Structures are given as C-alpha cells and as structure tokens.
Amino acid sequence: MTITGIISAILIGALVGVLARLVLPGKQSIGVLLTVIVGIISALLGTALARAMGIPTATNGVDWLELLVQVVVAIAGVALVTALMGRRRRSGLLRR
C-alpha cells in the first residue's frame, strides 16, 4: 500500500466513522477520536469484505457499493464499541 493509499484510507475511514455515528440511533458514549479509529478499521475491513463478496473495488470513480459495505461495517463497529464502553462505565458506577 502506498502512502497515498494510507492517507486516503485514513480520510475515508474518518468519514465512514462519522457517517456510522450519524446513522446509528441513540446517543453514543464514545469520543470522536475513538469513532474515527473505529471508522478507519471499518473502512479497511469493509474493503476486504467487499472484495471477498466480489464487489469491484478498483474503479475509476467512486465505489458506492464498497462505501456502503464500509458504512455498514462501521455502524456495527460503533454499536459494538458503544456497548462495550457503556458496560465499563456502568460497572465502574456500580462499584462505588
């Protein structure tokens, strides 16, 4: 992967994470930085999943199906991290 590919993955990942957070209903108890990190990881996993599903990922324009897969993976990732962070905070409150 080239430096341009890494930078674009970070930018797309940040966008995907923010989109996932906006689409996911309710309040998410995670910070923006963690949302961006989940988005970056989701973008990479979404691309791999799209390739495995046979969706073309190397086209001349915007890969809308790949982006859709990335957003769906990011929604699941943000929901999972939110659930895990919520449990930690609740368990910390119960100990006091």
Residue, then its C-alpha position, 0 to 999 in steps of 0.5 A: m500500500t502506498i502512502t497515498g493509499i494510507i492517507s486516503a484510507i485514513l480520510i475515508g475511514a474518518l468519514v465512514g466513522v462519522l457517517a456510522r455515528l450519524v446513522l446509528p440511533g441513540k446517543q453514543s458514549i464514545g469520543v470522536l477520536l475513538t469513532v474515527i479509529v473505529g471508522i478507519i478499521s471499518a473502512l479497511l475491513g469493509t474493503a476486504l469484505a467487499r472484495a471477498m463478496g466480489i464487489p469491484t473495488a478498483t474503479n475509476g470513480v467512486d465505489w458506492l457499493e464498497l462505501l456502503v459495505q464500509v458504512v455498514v461495517a462501521i455502524a456495527g463497529v460503533a454499536l459494538v464499541t458503544a456497548l462495550m464502553g457503556r458496560r465499563r462505565r456502568s460497572g465502574l458506577l456500580r462499584r462505588 
